Amino acid sequence: MDARAWFLAGHARELELERPLWELPEGKLRHRLGEHSSLAWLFWHMARCEDVGVNLVLRDAPQVLQQDGWAARLGVAARDIGTGMPDDEAAAVGRGVDLGALRGYREAVSRQTRAGAATADFDRLGEPIRMGGRRATERGAIRAGLSLAERWDRRTGEFFLSWLASGHLYAHLGEAQHVAQVLQVRLGSTPATG
């Protein structure tokens, strides 16, 4: 299996693991469990990171958020990826995001990532992406003043594809599955399967 096939298979698997979590009732998707973000916020953050990392930074192309009215359809003012977002703002995103639109946006981002990966020059992914963090900050995708922008400035295409469109999603998916399991016990219902 080559790198492209490996990435596409892993990305598809992540989406399969995420799918059952979307079937939880709206109240559970929006519920904040202690210090954890709501599942709605996590899904929003995962989609935003993938959209920004793959489209804005790696491909230097328009974000999915800027196409087909997604920004308005989501119903939240935030246009960044959510890193460094104060708790009150994160809670507002989780409460206010249109869940149907969020699921559609998440799927649209995935389709765009997979289309980009299908045609990407994998032999060049090891090259640094100059000023990717600065570009993301200037376009409002990373909050000004975060060291994240400086770290992104030194990353290669491999990072943006393998981490933001795969590893980062798996990490947050594990968090989301944990939150969902605790919510099932505390709020009661049949556990999600997957």
C-alpha positions as CSV (number, residue, x, y, z in Angstrom):
1,M,0.0,0.0,0.0
2,D,1.5,3.4,-1.0
3,A,1.2,6.6,1.1
4,R,-1.8,7.9,-0.7
5,A,-3.8,4.7,-0.3
6,W,-2.7,4.5,3.3
7,F,-3.9,8.0,4.0
8,L,-7.2,7.5,2.2
9,A,-7.9,4.3,4.0
10,G,-7.1,5.8,7.4
11,H,-9.2,8.9,6.7
12,A,-12.2,6.7,5.7
13,R,-11.8,4.7,8.8
14,E,-11.9,7.8,11.0
15,L,-15.1,8.9,9.4
16,E,-16.6,5.4,10.0
17,L,-15.7,5.7,13.7
18,E,-17.1,9.2,14.0
19,R,-20.5,8.4,12.3
20,P,-22.1,6.6,15.3
21,L,-21.4,9.6,17.6
22,W,-23.5,11.8,15.3
23,E,-26.5,9.6,16.1
24,L,-26.6,10.7,19.7
25,P,-29.5,13.0,20.7
26,E,-29.0,16.7,20.3
27,G,-28.9,17.3,24.0
28,K,-26.0,14.9,24.4
29,L,-24.1,16.4,21.4
30,R,-24.4,19.9,23.0
31,H,-23.8,18.9,26.6
32,R,-20.5,20.0,28.2
33,L,-19.1,17.4,30.5
34,G,-17.0,19.0,33.2
35,E,-13.9,20.5,31.6
36,H,-14.5,18.6,28.3
37,S,-15.8,20.4,25.3
38,S,-19.2,19.4,23.9
39,L,-19.3,16.9,21.1
40,A,-20.7,19.6,18.9
41,W,-17.7,21.8,19.6
42,L,-15.3,18.9,19.0
43,F,-16.9,18.1,15.6
44,W,-16.8,21.8,14.7
45,H,-13.1,22.0,15.7
46,M,-12.1,18.8,13.9
47,A,-13.8,20.0,10.7
48,R,-12.3,23.5,11.0
49,C,-8.8,22.2,11.6
50,E,-9.0,19.8,8.6
51,D,-10.4,22.5,6.4
52,V,-7.8,25.1,7.3
53,G,-4.9,22.7,7.4
54,V,-5.6,21.0,4.1
55,N,-7.2,23.7,2.0
56,L,-6.0,27.0,3.3
57,V,-2.4,26.0,4.2
58,L,-1.5,22.8,2.3
59,R,-3.3,23.6,-1.0
60,D,-3.4,27.4,-0.6
61,A,-7.0,27.1,-1.8
62,P,-10.3,28.5,-0.5
63,Q,-11.6,26.8,2.6
64,V,-14.8,24.8,2.3
65,L,-16.2,27.2,4.9
66,Q,-16.1,29.9,2.3
67,Q,-18.0,27.9,-0.3
68,D,-21.7,27.1,-0.7
69,G,-22.8,29.3,2.2
70,W,-21.3,27.1,4.9
71,A,-20.2,30.0,7.1
72,A,-23.8,31.3,7.4
73,R,-25.4,27.8,7.5
74,L,-23.3,26.8,10.6
75,G,-24.8,29.7,12.5
76,V,-21.7,30.6,14.5
77,A,-19.6,33.7,14.3
78,A,-16.3,32.0,14.9
79,R,-14.2,31.5,11.8
80,D,-11.0,30.3,13.4
81,I,-10.2,26.7,14.3
82,G,-11.0,27.1,18.0
83,T,-7.5,26.6,19.5
84,G,-7.2,29.1,22.3
85,M,-10.9,29.8,22.4
86,P,-12.1,30.9,25.8
87,D,-14.6,28.6,27.5
88,D,-17.5,30.9,27.2
89,E,-17.0,31.1,23.4
90,A,-16.5,27.4,23.0
91,A,-19.7,26.8,25.0
92,A,-21.5,29.3,22.7
93,V,-20.3,27.4,19.6
94,G,-21.4,24.1,21.0
95,R,-24.9,25.5,21.9
96,G,-25.4,27.5,18.8
97,V,-24.0,25.6,15.9
98,D,-26.6,24.2,13.5
99,L,-26.0,20.4,13.9
100,G,-27.4,19.5,10.5
101,A,-25.2,22.1,8.8
102,L,-22.2,21.0,10.9
103,R,-22.6,17.4,9.8
104,G,-22.9,18.6,6.2
105,Y,-19.9,20.8,6.5
106,R,-17.9,18.0,8.1
107,E,-18.8,15.7,5.1
108,A,-18.0,18.5,2.6
109,V,-14.5,19.0,4.2
110,S,-13.9,15.3,4.1
111,R,-14.8,15.1,0.4
112,Q,-12.5,18.1,-0.4
113,T,-9.6,16.5,1.6
114,R,-10.0,13.2,-0.2
115,A,-10.2,14.9,-3.6
116,G,-7.1,16.9,-2.7
117,A,-5.2,13.8,-1.5
118,A,-6.2,11.9,-4.6
119,T,-4.3,14.4,-6.8
120,A,-1.6,15.6,-4.4
121,D,2.1,15.2,-5.2
122,F,3.0,12.9,-2.3
123,D,6.7,13.1,-3.3
124,R,6.7,16.8,-2.4
125,L,4.8,16.6,0.9
126,G,8.2,16.6,2.8
127,E,8.9,20.1,1.7
128,P,8.2,22.9,4.2
129,I,5.2,25.1,3.6
130,R,6.4,28.6,3.9
131,M,4.4,30.9,6.2
132,G,1.4,28.5,6.5
133,G,0.7,29.7,10.1
134,R,1.0,33.3,9.2
135,R,-1.3,32.9,6.2
136,A,-3.8,31.1,8.5
137,T,-3.6,33.9,11.1
138,E,-3.9,36.7,8.5
139,R,-7.1,35.0,7.2
140,G,-8.6,34.6,10.6
141,A,-8.2,30.8,10.9
142,I,-5.8,31.0,13.8
143,R,-6.2,33.5,16.6
144,A,-3.6,36.2,16.7
145,G,-0.9,35.8,19.2
146,L,-1.0,32.0,19.5
147,S,2.4,30.2,19.2
148,L,0.5,27.7,17.0
149,A,1.0,30.0,14.0
150,E,4.8,30.0,14.5
151,R,4.8,26.2,14.8
152,W,2.7,25.9,11.6
153,D,5.2,28.1,9.8
154,R,7.9,25.4,10.2
155,R,5.8,22.4,9.2
156,T,5.8,20.3,6.0
157,G,2.9,19.2,3.8
158,E,3.1,15.8,5.5
159,F,2.2,17.4,8.8
160,F,-0.9,19.1,7.4
161,L,-2.1,16.0,5.7
162,S,-1.1,13.3,8.2
163,W,-1.7,15.3,11.4
164,L,-4.6,17.7,10.7
165,A,-6.5,15.5,8.4
166,S,-5.8,12.2,10.3
167,G,-3.9,12.1,13.6
168,H,-5.5,15.2,15.1
169,L,-8.9,13.8,14.2
170,Y,-8.2,10.4,15.8
171,A,-7.0,12.2,19.0
172,H,-10.2,14.2,19.2
173,L,-12.3,11.2,18.2
174,G,-10.9,9.3,21.2
175,E,-11.9,12.3,23.4
176,A,-15.4,12.4,21.8
177,Q,-15.9,8.6,22.4
178,H,-14.9,9.0,26.0
179,V,-17.3,11.9,26.5
180,A,-20.1,10.0,24.7
181,Q,-19.5,6.9,26.9
182,V,-19.7,9.0,30.1
183,L,-22.7,10.8,28.9
184,Q,-24.5,7.5,28.2
185,V,-23.9,6.4,31.8
186,R,-24.8,9.8,33.3
187,L,-27.6,10.9,31.1
188,G,-28.9,7.4,30.3
189,S,-29.5,5.7,26.9
190,T,-28.2,2.9,24.8
191,P,-24.5,3.3,24.1
192,A,-23.4,4.3,20.6
193,T,-21.8,1.5,18.7
194,G,-19.0,1.6,16.3
